[in-house]
Amino acid sequence: MIYKLNFREVVYALSEALDLVGIDDIYHGKRVAFMAAECAFAAGYDEEFIDELIYLGMLHDCGVSTTDMHRNLVTRLEWKDESIHCERGYMLLHKTKLFEKYADVIYYHHTHWEELKNIHIDEKTKIQANLIYLVDRVDALRAQIDLPPEQMKDEIYRIILEHEGTFFSSELIKSFLQASKKASFWFFLEDDALEEYLYEWKDMGSVNEYTYDELREIAVMFADIVDTKSPFTAQHSFGVASLSLYLGKKAGLDRRSLETLELAALLHDLGKLRIDDEVLNKPGKLNVDERLSLNRHGFDSDLILRKIKGFKKIARLASLHHETLDGEGYPYRLKSDDIPLEARIIAVSDIFQALIQNRPYREAMSAVEAFEILSGMADNGKLDKEVIGLMQENLEEVYDRAVVSA
């Protein structure tokens, strides 16, 4: 089916998910987008070029899923493993039709200018990649330098100029110095001002038609980003989506409902990007604060996705996968009448898929063992008995659907 969406809204919302990996610093991608756009404007580039830089800035760290990698990238000017996220980002973007044209820039966005200028790629890619690298490192330096604003700026300038012609193009440094002379450049890096700048850009975007397959590719890309966050959740979102789609068909849902169901299932754990790696991988019982951070991920998924006009139902369904029919679930403690069938299907699929995977605190269960737990939860009024019944008809196929990979 055809969906009418503002693509800028889609990228902005999903960039929020990427920035959640920073946990306490959730504006890095947006700051990079702003600074790159302002530098390009100062250099006299056209509107299309600047628009692409905003997309690139917001997507540049799509290869970063773990808080450990994020910390290393923002606390050092250089890091020995920084190429990993460039390569992974390239892979994710290259296989997503609507993002494919950005893949090469992301691949090279940590490549030093002295090397990049001699690589046989087009000049536009070199300039955009090096500009993203430059302002990305400026933002990292902001996080590292504990000085009053004016002294901090001087220190950033000193470090950047030390790497002129080696890390960064002289021409791009000149554009950065020109753009950042304005006090407003630094004021716009503050959260409220930055949001206002990008809201204006987002709202100026046009509404266009996109196919379901195009949107599904984006959802698959972000499901991959989420599932990479922990070795224990590899392929989890894909398995949940696959099983949800199977159960949805068994339940007789129409095509539009099945599409909504699959997108919501693929994106249901988007909010998990905000959870510290140590919490997700902890082998023992979570403490109160850790449990609270884990229990809000459905809420964060909702906040991200509802920013896309036309995704309201998808956002709602994605946020309800830990609600239970007895009103004891989270984050909303809804009761059965308030939980739609699609959300009940995702909840069942989520639990089953998690049970048949290894977790830091237990080994994977068999299909029969997992089904017995689900049946017990249904008997206790937590899960939908009719959905559980759909699984019982062919448990072997249910298992196969739940272990599917991307």
C-alpha positions in Angstrom: 0.0 0.0 0.0 1.0 3.7 -0.4 1.9 5.9 2.6 2.0 9.7 2.5 4.9 11.0 4.7 7.2 13.9 5.2 10.6 12.1 4.8 12.3 14.8 6.9 10.0 13.8 9.8 11.0 10.2 9.4 14.7 10.9 9.5 14.4 13.3 12.3 12.4 10.9 14.4 14.8 8.0 13.7 17.8 10.2 14.5 16.3 10.6 17.9 16.6 6.8 18.4 20.2 6.9 17.3 21.0 9.7 19.7 19.4 7.8 22.6 22.6 5.6 22.6 24.2 8.6 24.3 21.8 8.2 27.2 22.4 11.5 28.9 23.6 13.2 25.7 20.8 12.8 23.2 21.5 15.6 20.7 24.9 14.6 19.1 23.5 13.8 15.7 21.4 16.9 15.6 24.4 19.1 16.6 26.5 17.5 13.8 23.7 18.1 11.3 23.4 21.8 12.3 27.1 22.5 12.3 27.6 20.8 8.9 24.8 22.8 7.4 26.1 26.1 8.7 29.6 25.4 7.5 28.3 24.5 4.1 26.2 27.7 4.0 29.2 29.7 4.9 31.1 28.1 2.1 28.4 29.0 -0.4 27.0 25.5 -1.2 23.5 25.2 -2.6 20.3 24.2 -0.7 20.3 20.6 -2.0 23.9 20.1 -0.7 23.0 21.6 2.7 19.8 19.5 2.9 21.8 16.3 2.3 24.3 17.3 5.0 21.4 17.6 7.5 20.3 14.1 6.7 23.9 12.9 6.9 24.5 14.5 10.2 21.5 12.9 11.8 22.3 9.5 10.3 26.1 9.5 10.6 26.2 7.3 13.7 23.8 4.7 12.6 26.6 2.2 13.0 26.7 2.9 16.8 24.4 0.7 18.9 26.3 0.3 22.2 26.9 2.9 24.9 30.5 1.6 25.1 31.2 2.5 21.5 29.5 5.9 21.9 31.6 6.8 25.0 34.8 6.0 23.1 33.8 8.1 20.1 32.9 11.2 22.2 35.8 11.0 24.7 38.7 10.8 22.2 39.7 12.7 19.2 40.8 9.4 17.6 39.9 5.8 18.6 41.5 2.7 17.2 38.2 1.0 16.5 36.3 4.0 15.1 36.2 2.5 11.6 33.9 -0.3 12.8 30.9 2.0 13.0 31.7 3.6 9.7 31.7 0.2 8.0 28.6 -0.9 9.8 26.8 2.3 9.0 27.7 1.9 5.3 26.3 -1.6 5.3 23.0 -0.5 6.8 22.5 2.4 4.5 23.7 0.7 1.4 20.9 -2.0 1.6 18.2 0.6 2.4 16.9 2.1 -0.9 15.9 5.5 0.5 19.3 5.9 2.3 21.6 4.2 -0.2 23.0 7.5 -1.6 24.4 8.4 1.8 26.3 5.2 2.3 29.7 6.2 0.9 29.8 9.4 2.9 29.2 7.5 6.1 31.8 5.0 5.2 34.5 7.7 4.9 33.3 10.0 7.7 36.3 9.2 9.9 38.9 9.0 7.1 41.7 11.6 7.4 41.7 14.2 4.7 45.4 13.4 3.7 44.2 9.9 2.8 40.7 10.8 1.6 41.7 13.3 -1.0 43.6 10.6 -2.9 40.9 8.0 -2.9 39.1 7.5 -6.2 35.6 8.7 -5.2 33.7 11.8 -6.4 34.6 15.2 -4.9 31.2 15.7 -3.4 31.5 12.6 -1.3 35.0 13.6 -0.1 33.8 17.1 0.9 30.6 15.9 2.7 32.5 13.0 4.5 35.3 15.3 5.7 32.9 18.0 6.8 30.9 15.5 8.8 34.2 14.3 10.3 35.2 17.8 11.2 32.1 18.9 13.0 31.7 15.5 14.6 35.1 15.9 16.2 34.2 19.5 17.2 31.2 18.1 19.1 33.4 15.4 20.7 35.8 18.1 21.8 33.0 20.1 23.3 32.3 17.0 25.5 35.9 16.6 26.5 37.0 20.2 27.2 36.0 21.4 30.7 36.6 25.1 30.3 34.4 28.3 30.2 32.7 28.8 26.8 35.3 31.3 25.3 38.3 29.3 26.5 36.6 26.1 25.2 36.2 27.6 21.7 39.8 28.8 21.6 40.9 25.3 22.6 38.7 23.7 19.9 40.2 26.0 17.3 43.7 25.2 18.4 43.2 21.5 18.2 41.4 21.6 14.8 44.1 23.9 13.3 46.8 21.5 14.5 45.2 18.9 12.2 44.7 21.2 9.2 45.6 19.4 6.0 46.0 16.0 7.8 42.7 15.2 9.5 40.7 18.0 7.9 40.6 19.9 4.6 42.0 23.5 4.9 39.0 24.8 3.0 36.5 23.1 5.3 38.4 24.4 8.4 38.1 27.9 6.9 34.3 27.4 6.5 34.0 26.2 10.1 36.0 29.1 11.4 33.8 31.5 9.5 30.5 30.0 10.5 31.5 29.6 14.2 32.6 33.3 14.6 28.9 34.1 15.2 27.8 33.8 18.8 24.5 32.3 17.5 26.5 29.3 16.1 27.3 28.2 19.6 23.9 29.2 21.1 22.2 26.9 18.5 24.1 23.9 20.0 21.9 24.3 23.1 19.0 21.8 23.2 16.1 24.1 22.9 17.6 26.3 20.1 18.8 23.2 18.2 15.3 21.7 18.3 13.8 24.9 17.0 16.3 25.1 14.1 15.6 21.5 13.0 11.8 21.7 13.6 11.7 24.6 11.1 13.7 22.5 8.6 11.5 19.4 9.2 8.3 21.3 8.9 9.4 22.8 5.5 9.6 19.2 4.1 7.1 18.1 1.5 4.7 15.1 1.8 5.4 12.4 -0.7 4.2 8.9 -1.4 6.2 5.9 -0.3 5.6 2.2 -0.7 5.3 -0.2 2.1 8.4 -2.0 1.0 10.4 1.3 1.2 9.2 1.9 4.8 9.8 -1.7 5.7 13.4 -1.4 4.6 13.9 1.5 7.0 12.2 -0.4 9.8 14.5 -3.4 9.1 17.5 -1.1 9.2 16.6 0.2 12.7 15.6 -3.2 14.0 19.1 -4.3 13.0 20.6 -1.3 14.9 18.6 -2.2 18.0 19.3 -5.9 17.9 23.1 -5.2 17.6 23.0 -3.5 21.0 23.5 -6.7 22.8 24.7 -10.2 21.7 21.7 -11.6 23.6 19.2 -9.8 21.4 20.6 -10.6 18.0 17.7 -11.0 15.5 15.2 -10.5 18.3 13.2 -7.8 16.5 13.2 -9.8 13.2 11.9 -12.9 15.0 9.2 -10.9 16.8 8.1 -9.3 13.5 8.1 -12.6 11.6 6.0 -14.4 14.3 3.7 -11.4 14.7 3.0 -11.4 11.0 2.3 -15.1 11.0 -0.1 -14.9 13.9 -1.7 -11.8 12.4 -2.5 -13.7 9.3 -3.9 -16.6 11.3 -6.1 -14.1 13.2 -7.5 -12.8 9.9 -6.1 -9.3 9.9 -6.5 -7.3 6.7 -3.5 -6.2 4.6 -3.2 -2.7 6.1 -3.4 -4.0 9.6 -0.7 -6.6 8.8 1.6 -3.9 7.5 1.0 -1.8 10.6 1.6 -4.9 12.8 4.9 -5.8 11.1 6.3 -2.2 11.2 5.3 -1.9 14.9 6.9 -5.3 15.7 10.1 -4.4 13.9 10.4 -1.1 15.8 9.0 -2.2 19.2 12.3 -2.1 21.0 13.6 1.2 19.5 13.6 2.7 23.0 16.1 0.1 24.1 18.9 2.1 22.5 18.7 4.4 25.6 19.5 1.5 28.0 23.1 1.1 29.2 24.8 -2.0 27.8 25.6 -3.2 31.3 21.9 -3.3 32.2 21.0 -5.3 29.1 23.8 -7.7 29.6 23.6 -8.1 33.4 23.6 -11.7 34.4 22.0 -11.1 37.8 18.9 -9.4 39.1 18.4 -5.8 38.2 18.2 -3.2 40.9 15.4 -0.7 41.2 17.0 2.0 39.0 18.1 -0.5 36.4 14.6 -2.0 36.2 13.1 1.5 35.8 15.4 2.3 32.9 14.5 -1.0 31.2 10.8 -0.6 31.8 10.6 2.8 30.0 11.8 1.5 26.6 8.3 1.0 25.2 7.5 4.5 26.3 10.6 5.8 24.5 9.6 3.9 21.3 6.3 5.7 21.4 7.8 9.1 21.8 10.1 8.6 18.9 7.6 7.1 16.4 4.7 9.4 17.1 6.8 12.3 15.8 6.1 10.9 12.3 2.7 12.0 11.1 0.9 8.9 9.9 2.8 6.6 12.4 0.5 7.2 15.4 -1.0 3.7 15.4 2.4 2.1 14.8 3.9 4.1 17.6 1.1 3.1 20.0 1.3 -0.6 19.1 5.1 -0.6 19.5 4.8 0.9 23.0 2.4 -1.8 24.3 4.4 -5.0 24.0 4.9 -5.2 27.8 1.3 -4.5 28.8 -0.7 -7.4 30.2 -4.5 -8.0 30.2 -4.7 -7.9 34.0 -3.4 -4.3 34.1 -0.1 -5.2 35.7 2.1 -4.5 32.7 4.2 -1.4 31.8 4.6 1.4 31.0 0.9 2.3 31.0 -0.7 -0.5 33.1 -3.5 -0.8 30.6 -6.3 -3.4 31.1 -7.6 -5.7 28.4 -10.2 -3.4 26.9 -7.5 -0.9 26.1 -5.1 -3.3 24.4 -5.8 -3.9 20.7 -5.4 -7.3 19.1 -2.2 -6.3 17.3 -0.5 -5.3 20.5 -1.6 -8.6 22.1 0.0 -10.4 19.2 3.3 -8.5 19.5 3.4 -9.1 23.3 3.0 -12.9 22.8 5.6 -12.9 20.0 8.0 -10.8 22.1 7.9 -13.2 25.1 8.1 -16.4 23.0 11.0 -15.1 20.9 12.9 -13.9 24.1 12.4 -17.3 25.8 13.9 -19.3 22.9 17.0 -17.1 22.9 19.9 -17.2 25.3 19.9 -14.5 27.9 22.6 -13.4 30.3 20.6 -15.0 33.2 19.4 -18.2 31.5 19.8 -20.6 28.6 17.4 -20.7 25.6 14.3 -22.8 26.1 12.7 -25.2 23.7 9.5 -24.3 21.8 7.5 -26.6 24.1 9.0 -25.1 27.3 8.4 -21.5 26.1 4.8 -22.4 25.0 4.1 -23.8 28.5 5.2 -20.5 30.1 3.0 -18.5 27.7 0.0 -20.8 28.4 0.5 -20.3 32.1 0.5 -16.5 31.6 -2.7 -16.8 29.6 -4.3 -18.9 32.3 -3.3 -16.2 34.8 -5.0 -13.5 32.8 -1.9 -11.8 31.4 -1.8 -12.9 27.8 -4.6 -13.4 25.2 -5.7 -17.0 25.2 -6.9 -16.8 21.6 -3.5 -15.6 20.4 -1.9 -18.4 22.3 -4.3 -20.8 20.7 -3.1 -19.7 17.3 0.4 -20.8 18.3 -0.6 -24.2 19.5 -1.9 -25.3 16.1 1.6 -25.5 14.7 4.3 -25.0 17.3 7.1 -26.1 15.0 6.3 -23.5 12.4 5.9 -20.9 15.2 9.4 -21.7 16.4 10.8 -21.4 12.8 9.1 -18.0 12.4 10.5 -16.7 15.7 14.2 -17.6 14.8 14.1 -16.0 11.4 17.0 -13.6 10.5 16.8 -10.4 8.6 
